[in-house]
Amino acid sequence: MMQTQPKLFNKNLVLLILCQGIFLTNNVTFVAINGLVGLSLTTKAWMATLPIMGYVVGGALATSIVARTQKRFGRQKSFQLGLLIAIVSSLICAYAAYSKNFALLIFGTFVAGYYSANGQLYRFAAAELTDVSLREKAVSWVLAGGILGAIVGPNLAHWTRNSFDTEFLGAYLTLTVAGFVGLGVMHFIHFPDEVAVKKDLPPGRPLMEIMKQPVFMVAAIGAALGYGVMNLLMAATPLAMKVCGLEFKDTALVLEWHVIGMFAPGFFTGSLIKRFGTLQIMAVGVLLNLICIVVALSGTEVPQFLASMFLLGVGWNFLFTGSTALAISAYRPEEKDKAQGAINFFVFATMAVTAFSSGALVTTQGWTLLNWGSFLPVGLTGAALIWLWPKYKKHQK
């Protein structure tokens, strides 16, 4: 009897890809405008990226809460709660920009961190919506949904910049509409891991036992440092380009191609991992990050910003998709909430440090020093891959 080949795409996966696009529209728009709005509301330039830091600190602190809501209420209700909070936080940021309240802007982005912590779990949920043999491709395709954010996010910021007397107020208001669209889409997704199923699962291993596995450790390092370097340079780019006298339309173009670099490879990264191996693709991501830094150090004109940010995006994609695939192999189904929560906490904690550092460094020490400093986390990620390589090969035999 001929065995049917499992299909990658289904209604649930396609809708989740769309939700990822909406999530990244929010994320990219926040990165594109929050530093600039912050700069306009504070007299101290080094504080400009505090609203971006508020976003990732909020995400870091929300990871454990999100893990508990996922476990208690299931994927769908938890994701819907995240979208509701996205709507509320966008309205808070809109009012903060209108009333010129810097502290309220930071609070608004801090609240938005809960949505970010939820959205970071879309990629893990993707692996549950298709056959187990296709989970790398499912993760990759859901990440590819971010291409919508790549196109809409920077252009949304540019198109709505002067829609009202208050700069970027229109962008924040438009994000509330995106949140409502996301709620509608999420309503039609069925996740197979609802609460009734979870009640029959054993408790699994303690979190520390899971985290001590070399595979999990390197997955966490790859995800956290890969995201950290990307966030360090991406959050600083709008400020650096402004300092260099470049126009916001150029900044929007650079961010657009950066995010295209982040998510367009998602259409084939999963296939590359299946063909060449997880660690090999992560190693290519490290190499692309190194090339990105070299290009960034070569000059401060639009072509250098454009090329370096695009390479940074592709490098991030290879590292982050590979880290996600690596992490999935380190825990059992009953352990997923705490394991995924731990991974995301490391990601957000690293992003919090880099979000603050990016603004402080680029406004005090300059773009060049910021890039030189990026060699350290990229080198540490490469060293972690080299350390795991013989252990991982032995484990696969």
LOPA-269112 format. One record per residue (C-alpha): x, y, z negated. Coordinates in steps of 0.001 Angstrom, whole numbers, plus 500000, padded with zeros to 6 digits. Each point is the difference from the previous one (the first is absolute). Layout:
N
+--------+--------+--------+
:      u :      v :      w :
+--------+--------+--------+
:      X :      Y :      Z :
...
+--------+--------+--------+
//
This chain:
397
+--------+--------+--------+
:      u :      v :      w :
+--------+--------+--------+
: 500000 : 500000 : 500000 :
: 501373 : 503371 : 501038 :
: 500647 : 502388 : 497093 :
: 498765 : 503573 : 500462 :
: 502531 : 502783 : 499574 :
: 499140 : 502323 : 497076 :
: 499011 : 503528 : 501053 :
: 501716 : 503038 : 498557 :
: 497255 : 502564 : 500473 :
: 496543 : 500037 : 498482 :
: 497519 : 502696 : 498967 :
: 501416 : 500332 : 496488 :
: 503617 : 500410 : 501123 :
: 499125 : 502529 : 502701 :
: 498015 : 502119 : 497518 :
: 502847 : 499830 : 497477 :
: 502373 : 501247 : 502714 :
: 497677 : 502991 : 500445 :
: 499990 : 500602 : 496217 :
: 503800 : 500007 : 500073 :
: 499863 : 502683 : 502690 :
: 497727 : 502142 : 497828 :
: 502261 : 499430 : 496984 :
: 503080 : 501109 : 501935 :
: 498163 : 503042 : 501371 :
: 499562 : 501077 : 496386 :
: 503561 : 499060 : 499069 :
: 501734 : 501699 : 502929 :
: 497899 : 503160 : 499738 :
: 500896 : 500245 : 496309 :
: 503706 : 499670 : 500778 :
: 499780 : 502492 : 502872 :
: 498296 : 502774 : 498029 :
: 500399 : 499520 : 496234 :
: 503632 : 501121 : 499903 :
: 499191 : 503076 : 502089 :
: 496893 : 500857 : 497968 :
: 502045 : 499464 : 496836 :
: 502708 : 502308 : 501322 :
: 497405 : 502713 : 500638 :
: 498554 : 499713 : 496481 :
: 503208 : 499995 : 497925 :
: 502798 : 502543 : 499679 :
: 502547 : 497220 : 499375 :
: 500891 : 498255 : 503256 :
: 501360 : 496873 : 498296 :
: 496492 : 499308 : 498653 :
: 498440 : 499908 : 503484 :
: 499784 : 496207 : 500234 :
: 498475 : 499546 : 496538 :
: 496559 : 499471 : 501621 :
: 501503 : 497120 : 502022 :
: 501602 : 498692 : 496816 :
: 496588 : 500212 : 498301 :
: 498600 : 497796 : 502782 :
: 502529 : 497217 : 499493 :
: 500117 : 500265 : 496185 :
: 496223 : 499641 : 500039 :
: 500418 : 496956 : 502214 :
: 502611 : 498472 : 497687 :
: 497845 : 500455 : 496910 :
: 496922 : 498687 : 501825 :
: 501564 : 496693 : 501101 :
: 499148 : 498135 : 496786 :
: 496465 : 501466 : 499958 :
: 499492 : 499004 : 503635 :
: 501266 : 496472 : 499264 :
: 497409 : 499679 : 497215 :
: 497135 : 501363 : 502109 :
: 500967 : 497674 : 502862 :
: 499953 : 497030 : 497639 :
: 496710 : 500952 : 498359 :
: 497965 : 501358 : 502926 :
: 501690 : 498537 : 503095 :
: 501645 : 501607 : 503007 :
: 497018 : 501809 : 501502 :
: 498691 : 501845 : 496926 :
: 503519 : 500994 : 498947 :
: 500800 : 501323 : 503473 :
: 496706 : 501915 : 500072 :
: 500822 : 501596 : 496643 :
: 503337 : 501094 : 501462 :
: 498232 : 501682 : 502921 :
: 497599 : 501826 : 497665 :
: 502971 : 501337 : 498049 :
: 501625 : 501050 : 503301 :
: 496949 : 502167 : 500716 :
: 500026 : 501592 : 496535 :
: 503765 : 500649 : 500064 :
: 499826 : 501663 : 503437 :
: 497312 : 502349 : 498687 :
: 502156 : 500826 : 496955 :
: 502980 : 500778 : 502263 :
: 497786 : 502128 : 502257 :
: 498840 : 502087 : 497054 :
: 503580 : 500235 : 498677 :
: 501191 : 501403 : 503337 :
: 497020 : 502404 : 500134 :
: 500523 : 501241 : 496423 :
: 503814 : 499980 : 500359 :
: 500351 : 497746 : 496949 :
: 503309 : 498092 : 500160 :
: 499298 : 497903 : 496871 :
: 496583 : 498942 : 501333 :
: 501592 : 498989 : 503320 :
: 502393 : 497691 : 498131 :
: 497058 : 498580 : 498027 :
: 498049 : 499388 : 503216 :
: 502854 : 498105 : 501616 :
: 500540 : 498068 : 496747 :
: 496368 : 498838 : 500131 :
: 500457 : 499068 : 503678 :
: 502714 : 497583 : 498877 :
: 497269 : 497531 : 499019 :
: 498884 : 499825 : 503639 :
: 503609 : 499555 : 501052 :
: 500454 : 497090 : 497570 :
: 496865 : 498401 : 501467 :
: 501053 : 500573 : 503591 :
: 503383 : 498378 : 499360 :
: 498108 : 496725 : 499421 :
: 498383 : 499978 : 503460 :
: 503067 : 498239 : 501408 :
: 499743 : 497206 : 497414 :
: 496260 : 499654 : 500586 :
: 500710 : 499574 : 503722 :
: 501761 : 496677 : 499319 :
: 496762 : 498673 : 498471 :
: 497819 : 500838 : 503011 :
: 501520 : 497569 : 502490 :
: 501627 : 496566 : 500201 :
: 503019 : 499458 : 497704 :
: 502244 : 499333 : 503018 :
: 499252 : 503499 : 501318 :
: 500401 : 502024 : 496813 :
: 503221 : 501760 : 501094 :
: 498238 : 501157 : 503165 :
: 496920 : 501084 : 498025 :
: 502142 : 502092 : 497634 :
: 501836 : 501490 : 502969 :
: 496796 : 500905 : 501864 :
: 498386 : 501627 : 496970 :
: 503135 : 502102 : 499520 :
: 499746 : 500834 : 503716 :
: 496605 : 501531 : 499246 :
: 502009 : 502869 : 498543 :
: 500585 : 501138 : 503586 :
: 496637 : 501765 : 499674 :
: 501443 : 502002 : 497106 :
: 503108 : 500684 : 502067 :
: 497955 : 501711 : 502680 :
: 497200 : 501542 : 497938 :
: 501890 : 501043 : 496825 :
: 502590 : 502503 : 501327 :
: 497620 : 501309 : 502665 :
: 497217 : 500369 : 497444 :
: 502321 : 502155 : 497900 :
: 500959 : 502060 : 503067 :
: 496459 : 500403 : 501412 :
: 498381 : 500936 : 496692 :
: 502883 : 502096 : 498633 :
: 498226 : 503293 : 500568 :
: 496358 : 498852 : 500122 :
: 499345 : 502089 : 496884 :
: 501673 : 503036 : 498499 :
: 501745 : 497623 : 497579 :
: 502750 : 498106 : 501834 :
: 499405 : 496208 : 500226 :
: 496641 : 500185 : 498190 :
: 498401 : 498460 : 503092 :
: 502342 : 497018 : 499864 :
: 498999 : 499139 : 496426 :
: 496296 : 500319 : 500842 :
: 500377 : 497798 : 503075 :
: 501576 : 497290 : 497830 :
: 496781 : 499809 : 497989 :
: 498180 : 499095 : 503232 :
: 502625 : 497315 : 500702 :
: 499334 : 498577 : 496523 :
: 496278 : 499646 : 500725 :
: 500772 : 498271 : 503320 :
: 502291 : 497603 : 498130 :
: 497204 : 499182 : 497534 :
: 497696 : 499128 : 502874 :
: 502556 : 497728 : 501657 :
: 500958 : 498265 : 496731 :
: 496347 : 499125 : 499365 :
: 500050 : 497545 : 502915 :
: 503193 : 498106 : 499046 :
: 499579 : 496643 : 498255 :
: 502985 : 498889 : 497906 :
: 500267 : 496295 : 499126 :
: 501387 : 500544 : 496488 :
: 496984 : 501388 : 498192 :
: 499623 : 499752 : 496230 :
: 498087 : 496690 : 499982 :
: 502909 : 498246 : 501698 :
: 502593 : 501558 : 497696 :
: 498289 : 498684 : 496854 :
: 500880 : 496423 : 501015 :
: 503715 : 500730 : 500485 :
: 502659 : 499173 : 497367 :
: 501808 : 502961 : 498352 :
: 503294 : 499384 : 501812 :
: 503549 : 500701 : 498816 :
: 500963 : 502977 : 497809 :
: 500942 : 503097 : 501997 :
: 503610 : 499957 : 498776 :
: 500446 : 496440 : 501308 :
: 498727 : 501069 : 503416 :
: 502220 : 503094 : 500026 :
: 503158 : 498039 : 499137 :
: 499873 : 498129 : 503308 :
: 502725 : 501210 : 502402 :
: 497467 : 500170 : 502846 :
: 497684 : 502242 : 497966 :
: 502888 : 502197 : 498826 :
: 501213 : 500673 : 503530 :
: 496434 : 500518 : 501243 :
: 499554 : 502653 : 497291 :
: 503366 : 501626 : 500802 :
: 499286 : 500036 : 503741 :
: 496514 : 501469 : 499551 :
: 500952 : 502539 : 497310 :
: 503301 : 501276 : 501421 :
: 498742 : 499815 : 503586 :
: 497012 : 502127 : 499058 :
: 502169 : 502188 : 497742 :
: 502440 : 500970 : 502764 :
: 497164 : 500571 : 502436 :
: 498166 : 502196 : 497484 :
: 503162 : 501884 : 499021 :
: 500680 : 501085 : 503568 :
: 496412 : 500320 : 501236 :
: 498822 : 502167 : 497069 :
: 502998 : 502298 : 500495 :
: 499621 : 500316 : 503782 :
: 497231 : 502691 : 500097 :
: 501975 : 502107 : 497509 :
: 503318 : 499425 : 501786 :
: 498509 : 500958 : 503361 :
: 498461 : 503133 : 498490 :
: 503381 : 500965 : 498476 :
: 501594 : 499452 : 503430 :
: 497543 : 502455 : 501539 :
: 498022 : 497427 : 502002 :
: 496260 : 500414 : 500620 :
: 497304 : 497855 : 498340 :
: 498930 : 498616 : 503399 :
: 503517 : 498507 : 500244 :
: 499631 : 498580 : 496491 :
: 496645 : 498444 : 500954 :
: 501599 : 498443 : 503104 :
: 502909 : 498557 : 497979 :
: 497653 : 498557 : 497365 :
: 497747 : 498558 : 502696 :
: 502877 : 498085 : 501591 :
: 501331 : 498998 : 496593 :
: 496696 : 498372 : 499108 :
: 499694 : 498466 : 503476 :
: 503409 : 498460 : 499261 :
: 498649 : 498755 : 496666 :
: 496949 : 498238 : 501397 :
: 500256 : 499381 : 503760 :
: 502486 : 497115 : 499425 :
: 497259 : 498341 : 497955 :
: 498566 : 498683 : 503284 :
: 502999 : 497681 : 500303 :
: 501945 : 499967 : 496686 :
: 498073 : 496950 : 498799 :
: 500948 : 498114 : 503181 :
: 503652 : 501022 : 499573 :
: 499967 : 498685 : 496409 :
: 498503 : 496686 : 501167 :
: 502658 : 499686 : 502709 :
: 503187 : 501295 : 498346 :
: 499291 : 499796 : 496259 :
: 499021 : 502390 : 497221 :
: 503478 : 500898 : 498741 :
: 501318 : 500582 : 503516 :
: 497263 : 502563 : 500758 :
: 500561 : 501694 : 496623 :
: 503722 : 500227 : 500840 :
: 499153 : 501760 : 503277 :
: 497904 : 502432 : 497935 :
: 503036 : 500792 : 497838 :
: 502126 : 500572 : 503117 :
: 497403 : 502371 : 501490 :
: 499922 : 501981 : 496742 :
: 503787 : 500411 : 500181 :
: 499800 : 501218 : 503615 :
: 497198 : 502402 : 498997 :
: 502222 : 501643 : 497373 :
: 502889 : 500347 : 502455 :
: 497709 : 501694 : 502539 :
: 498577 : 502318 : 497316 :
: 503526 : 501047 : 499029 :
: 500836 : 500849 : 503618 :
: 497905 : 503199 : 500110 :
: 496873 : 501882 : 498974 :
: 498244 : 500628 : 503315 :
: 496637 : 498469 : 500927 :
: 501531 : 497062 : 502000 :
: 502100 : 498888 : 496990 :
: 497022 : 500233 : 497625 :
: 497826 : 498163 : 502536 :
: 502449 : 497141 : 500688 :
: 501034 : 499485 : 496380 :
: 496418 : 499987 : 498697 :
: 498878 : 497573 : 502713 :
: 502849 : 497613 : 499144 :
: 499176 : 500377 : 496303 :
: 496414 : 498992 : 500737 :
: 500949 : 496862 : 501943 :
: 502553 : 499037 : 497350 :
: 497360 : 500405 : 497299 :
: 497573 : 497798 : 501938 :
: 502481 : 497135 : 500315 :
: 501001 : 500253 : 496333 :
: 496497 : 500403 : 498598 :
: 498309 : 497347 : 502154 :
: 502845 : 497586 : 499256 :
: 499830 : 500760 : 496270 :
: 496256 : 499377 : 499985 :
: 500403 : 496645 : 501768 :
: 502802 : 499102 : 497571 :
: 497898 : 500958 : 496966 :
: 497027 : 497886 : 501136 :
: 502218 : 496907 : 499894 :
: 500971 : 500683 : 496355 :
: 496623 : 499676 : 498292 :
: 496946 : 497721 : 499909 :
: 496441 : 501128 : 500831 :
: 499030 : 500266 : 496324 :
: 503048 : 502228 : 499347 :
: 499445 : 502481 : 502814 :
: 498457 : 502900 : 498033 :
: 502831 : 500326 : 497491 :
: 502723 : 499232 : 502563 :
: 498696 : 502512 : 502536 :
: 499463 : 502554 : 497239 :
: 503634 : 499589 : 498894 :
: 501316 : 500454 : 503564 :
: 497903 : 503133 : 500476 :
: 501081 : 501413 : 496635 :
: 503666 : 499741 : 501056 :
: 499126 : 501668 : 503311 :
: 498146 : 502896 : 498397 :
: 502552 : 500493 : 497212 :
: 502770 : 500294 : 502610 :
: 497868 : 502327 : 502109 :
: 499346 : 502217 : 496980 :
: 503736 : 500490 : 499464 :
: 500657 : 500640 : 503694 :
: 497023 : 502357 : 500416 :
: 501349 : 502288 : 497287 :
: 503620 : 499577 : 501093 :
: 499221 : 500852 : 503624 :
: 498617 : 503441 : 499175 :
: 502629 : 500773 : 497375 :
: 502911 : 498894 : 502195 :
: 498919 : 501466 : 503330 :
: 499275 : 503440 : 498481 :
: 503135 : 500145 : 497837 :
: 502644 : 497770 : 501601 :
: 498780 : 499798 : 503586 :
: 498971 : 497422 : 502601 :
: 503545 : 498698 : 500517 :
: 500605 : 498965 : 496382 :
: 496558 : 498400 : 499871 :
: 500926 : 497751 : 502908 :
: 503415 : 499105 : 498583 :
: 498285 : 498919 : 496785 :
: 497686 : 497696 : 501975 :
: 502905 : 497702 : 500873 :
: 499969 : 498633 : 496424 :
: 496472 : 498450 : 499895 :
: 500361 : 498751 : 503578 :
: 503300 : 498327 : 499055 :
: 498425 : 498432 : 496899 :
: 497195 : 498534 : 502120 :
: 502550 : 498494 : 502387 :
: 501968 : 498548 : 497073 :
: 496806 : 498408 : 498602 :
: 499316 : 498298 : 503347 :
: 503558 : 498644 : 500167 :
: 499644 : 498667 : 496421 :
: 496717 : 498227 : 500790 :
: 501018 : 498608 : 503399 :
: 501663 : 496677 : 498909 :
: 497365 : 499410 : 497268 :
: 497133 : 500606 : 502432 :
: 501471 : 497713 : 502679 :
: 500482 : 497247 : 497414 :
: 496429 : 500446 : 498746 :
: 498600 : 499671 : 503550 :
: 501731 : 496650 : 500644 :
+--------+--------+--------+
//
